[in-house]
């Protein structure tokens, strides 16, 4: 007799719409709330879940924040909660500050001192 037992990570999105200013890049964005954890499966059927952690991803720069468990539980229950910056802890960021050339409007990363398109000095 064979038993198909496995431990797999899981992610699940929570429907939540909230527009705000991103604490990382300063642009307007929407928060995407999801939770993840581990799941014990028996014959590919989830039996037991543990390690549940709530996360928030900003739609503008893709920065991922860990969310306080109490706030995440309230959002999962459908309560109308406003996420404060104090509820967030940065986990992962792919954000690179962007500089814009005042002459041609070209956007480049912050490691350039001169515009790669027109050669003007960046401020």
Residue, then its C-alpha position, 0 to 999 in steps of 0.5 A: x500500500x502506498x501513501x501519497x503524503x507531502x508538504x507543500x507551500x501554499x499562497x492564497x489571495x484575499x480580495x482587498x482594494x485599498x489605494x494608498x501612497x507606497x512607503x517605498x517609492x512614493x507613488x500611488x498604488x493599490x495593495x494586494x493582500x495574500x497569505x502563505x504557509x505550509x500544507x500537509x497533503x494526503x493524496x493531494x488533498x490538503x489536510x493540515x495547514x500551519x505557518x500562516x503569514x499575511x503579506x502585502x504587495x504594492x502594485x507600483x513597485x512590487x515591494x512585498x511587506x509582511x502584515x501584522x497577523x491581527x490586521x491580516x485576520x481582520x481583512x480575511x474576515x471581511x472587515x473594512x480595515x485601513x492598512x497603516x505603514x506601522x502595520x507593514x514590515x518590508x520583506x522584499x523589494x525590487x525597487x530601484x529609484x528612477x531618475x528622469x532627465x530634465x532635457x529629454x525625459x528619459x528614465x534611468x536608474x539612480x546609478x547614472x550621473x549623465x543621461x544615457x540618451x542625450x548626455x545631459x547631467x542628471x540632477 
